[in-house]
Amino acid sequence: MAVWKRIASDRVLQITTVIAGLSLLLARPRLADIHFATLWSVLGMLTLIQIFEYLHVLDVAAYHLTSHAPDARRLTWMFMLLAFGSGMFLTNDITVLTLVPLYLRIARKHQLPQILPVSLIGMTANLGSAVTPFGNPHNIFLVSHFTVAPSTFFRWSLPLAVCSILFLFALSFFVEPRPVPTISIANVQIAPRPFIVALGVALLIFLGVFKIIPPYVGTCVAIIVALGVAPRIMANVDYALVLTFVLFFVVVSNISQVSVISDTLKALEGDHLSVYFSALGVSQFISNVPATILLARFTGHAQALIYGANLGGLGSLVASMANLLTFKQYCAEGSASPRRFFAGFAALNGIGLVVMGAVGWFLLTLTA
């Protein structure tokens, strides 16, 4: 019952359902437009994330990394390091949901800066998730849609990762180095055997994302492992996100059958820079996941769309689900007013969109 209530109360799913219903006035969805490989991969990743959550992997890493940070700036570096790595493997959303409340609890206890560090954690999670094909849902979709080889994907993503790290590190110097007392490590342990099994499941899902094996294989194994470790793990999987993806495909299928819309998008997506800037811009208004699914139908410029979708997660509050989650977590646990946080968060993300947007443009001109 709790699972159904959580699905029904998901605001993004509710909005997407309304949009999908309205799109039925334009056309009827085609089964061929539903990307089942992506749905399998997303479900597998969401299951794996909950396995890692149950094993307290991120909690243990966070406590160990932050236990000896001498000041707020270095504490922020520790959280950013963890956010970048976690974003690569556990997605930007789960990273924000775990690390932002943990940082805010420490910050409240020791009167540390909140707005800038939390904003940096959110931005770092977004940019870290761009590095791997399973760091976020739109990367999973794009790798599957364009059949991008692992070597090709990482050849594109690693230069962006290096530039992202340098940019974020530069911003972190604006964090006031206020002294921090030694933070005790919580008594949380990782069970080694389930953790090793979970790593094996992660490998299978990775192979499925790149279509080396059928995507459903890793997902089915993940579900079996979750049920074996603790059946309640499956109750925490974000099924609303999977259903939201289904509805995204329905909406895109319907509107792409309208000749005026499809002709306009085809005209806009003629070259790689047009694709890149379209993805950056559209993401600011409808979020980068639906923007990706929409634009992918009208272009073959995979690198430009991957760059545009990932960097398009910076900027507005709705540009990425992780941005909304960061804001929501701060409103629940932060000390300053939500309005002050929003102003700081928006300013930093705006700077990030401009700077990293220029970096993405430069990398595209070098490699495309």
ZIWOUR-V883070 format. One record per backbone hydrogen bond with DSSP energy under -1.0 kcal/mol. NH is the residue of the N-H (numbers start at 1). CO is the residue of the C=O. If there is no record, write none. Layout:
{{NH | CO} {NH | CO}}
This chain:
{{5 | 1} {6 | 2} {7 | 3} {8 | 4} {9 | 5} {10 | 7} {14 | 10} {15 | 11} {16 | 12} {17 | 13} {18 | 14} {19 | 15} {20 | 16} {21 | 17} {22 | 18} {23 | 19} {25 | 22} {26 | 23} {27 | 23} {33 | 30} {34 | 31} {36 | 34} {39 | 35} {40 | 36} {41 | 37} {42 | 38} {43 | 39} {44 | 40} {45 | 41} {46 | 42} {47 | 43} {48 | 44} {49 | 45} {50 | 46} {51 | 47} {52 | 48} {53 | 49} {54 | 50} {55 | 51} {56 | 53} {57 | 52} {60 | 56} {61 | 57} {62 | 58} {63 | 59} {64 | 60} {65 | 61} {66 | 62} {72 | 178} {75 | 71} {76 | 72} {77 | 73} {78 | 74} {79 | 75} {80 | 76} {81 | 77} {82 | 78} {83 | 79} {84 | 80} {85 | 81} {86 | 82} {87 | 83} {88 | 84} {89 | 85} {90 | 86} {92 | 135} {95 | 91} {96 | 92} {97 | 93} {98 | 94} {99 | 95} {100 | 96} {102 | 98} {103 | 99} {104 | 100} {105 | 101} {106 | 102} {107 | 103} {108 | 104} {109 | 105} {110 | 106} {112 | 107} {118 | 114} {119 | 115} {120 | 116} {121 | 117} {122 | 118} {123 | 119} {124 | 120} {125 | 121} {126 | 122} {127 | 123} {128 | 124} {129 | 125} {131 | 128} {135 | 132} {140 | 136} {141 | 137} {142 | 138} {143 | 139} {144 | 140} {145 | 141} {146 | 142} {148 | 143} {153 | 149} {154 | 150} {155 | 151} {156 | 152} {157 | 153} {158 | 154} {161 | 157} {162 | 158} {163 | 159} {164 | 160} {165 | 161} {166 | 162} {167 | 163} {168 | 164} {169 | 165} {170 | 166} {171 | 167} {172 | 168} {173 | 170} {174 | 171} {175 | 172} {178 | 176} {180 | 70} {183 | 67} {188 | 186} {195 | 191} {196 | 192} {197 | 193} {198 | 194} {199 | 195} {200 | 196} {201 | 197} {202 | 198} {203 | 199} {204 | 200} {205 | 201} {206 | 202} {207 | 203} {208 | 204} {209 | 205} {210 | 206} {211 | 208} {212 | 207} {217 | 214} {219 | 215} {220 | 216} {221 | 217} {222 | 218} {223 | 219} {224 | 220} {225 | 221} {226 | 222} {227 | 223} {228 | 224} {229 | 225} {230 | 226} {233 | 230} {234 | 231} {236 | 233} {239 | 237} {242 | 238} {243 | 239} {244 | 240} {245 | 241} {246 | 242} {247 | 243} {248 | 244} {249 | 245} {250 | 246} {251 | 247} {252 | 248} {253 | 249} {254 | 250} {255 | 251} {256 | 252} {258 | 255} {262 | 258} {263 | 259} {264 | 260} {265 | 261} {266 | 262} {267 | 263} {268 | 264} {269 | 265} {275 | 271} {276 | 272} {277 | 273} {278 | 274} {279 | 275} {280 | 276} {281 | 277} {282 | 278} {283 | 279} {285 | 282} {286 | 282} {287 | 283} {288 | 319} {291 | 287} {292 | 288} {293 | 289} {294 | 290} {295 | 291} {296 | 292} {298 | 295} {302 | 300} {305 | 301} {306 | 302} {307 | 303} {308 | 304} {309 | 305} {310 | 306} {311 | 307} {312 | 308} {313 | 310} {314 | 311} {324 | 320} {325 | 321} {326 | 322} {327 | 323} {328 | 324} {329 | 325} {330 | 326} {331 | 327} {332 | 328} {333 | 329} {334 | 330} {341 | 337} {342 | 338} {343 | 339} {344 | 340} {345 | 341} {346 | 342} {347 | 343} {348 | 344} {349 | 345} {350 | 346} {351 | 347} {352 | 348} {353 | 349} {354 | 350} {355 | 351} {356 | 352} {357 | 353} {358 | 354} {359 | 355} {360 | 356} {361 | 357} {362 | 358} {363 | 359} {364 | 360} {365 | 361} {366 | 362} {367 | 363} {368 | 364}}
